[in-house]
Amino acid sequence: MPFVTDDLRRAASSLSQFRRNAVSPHHERFSFPFFSGTYFSYRKIDVLRVAAIAKAASDSPSYLDVGCGYGDFLKRIREHVKNAEGLEKDAGIFYGLGVEKPDYIRIADAHWIDKKYDMVFVGWMEPGQDFRDPVAKNTDVIVTTLDQGISLAAEFDGHGFGRVARWRTPSWEDVNTEVMNRYYTKMPDERRKELAKMRGVHNLWYVYARPSAASRVRKALEAQLAGEDPRDRYGFEEVLDECGFGYLQTLESDAREPLWRVSFD
Ligand SMILES: C[S@@+](CC[C@H](N)C(=O)[O-])C[C@H]1O[C@@H](n2cnc3c(N)ncnc32)[C@H](O)[C@@H]1O
């Protein structure tokens, strides 16, 4: 969606207004995902899974987050993968709003990735953007999150990669709808509960590797899952629980595998 500075300023002003009336400081990441969170919802276990996959290549892996925006997820990853870098096309999101750009985020277009990375992360790319070729050329391991039915150009099967594993978390919209109904809209409780039964979960996490890297990636993820502790968490995860997007929860409206459950291909 290339951002226009006026749109960004309007959105930033809505965020300031939202903050004045917010019921919880954790809500804004789901209502203003671009400024304060991510388009995909995550827990600390997702960060640790992705970090473990990156470390399958080396203890000090090179890591690139493509289209990282302001770098909310990247910042968390850097607590575990110290060399992690971001690539963001739109300089205006920083300079247009007077937001300081961290040194580890580079302003460039993903079509011009000029370096090899142990792992590339592509979080929720907007429709119309397709830089699978340059990404595939510069790594052996890719983790991508995509909104089911929207981000079509995020699948790397035809680019020399095979899918190793996948799991599902809510998108920001899945959570935001429930946050709005629950905390910011006057409606009878019964009505809200009826609406909550219709909630969906749309964000898919796909782990891809070249055949030469697939087995070490799989083993690293399996080892991570064996010691996974969902009680080790970020404060904002309480919103996911309150809104009915619990760890390993199955939704009434959607009897597929429980949320956050990893399936191996
Ligand atoms: C939908 S936002 C997602 C931001 C973040 N990854 C997330 O999931 O919350 C997509 C971001 O990718 C950036 N972007 C789009 N096309 C790009 C490209 N060709 N190279 C680098 N960044 C790009 C956009 O400017 C935007 O910041």
The ligand as an ORCA input file, in Angstrom:
! r2SCAN-3c Opt
* xyz 0 1
  C       1.672     -4.839      5.433
  S       3.146     -4.055      6.009
  C       3.774     -5.302      7.109
  C       4.733     -4.774      8.106
  C       5.249     -5.829      9.083
  N       6.070     -6.812      8.392
  C       4.074     -6.493      9.756
  O       3.768     -7.638      9.437
  O       3.438     -5.875     10.570
  C       4.216     -4.283      4.613
  C       5.518     -3.473      4.733
  O       6.377     -3.886      3.667
  C       6.943     -2.753      3.053
  N       7.244     -3.134      1.657
  C       6.372     -3.307      0.645
  N       7.011     -3.645     -0.485
  C       8.323     -3.706     -0.177
  C       9.489     -3.978     -0.950
  N       9.414     -4.263     -2.252
  N      10.701     -3.941     -0.317
  C      10.784     -3.640      1.020
  N       9.696     -3.353      1.786
  C       8.483     -3.387      1.200
  C       5.858     -1.687      3.173
  O       6.393     -0.363      3.042
  C       5.314     -1.982      4.571
  O       6.053     -1.299      5.572
*
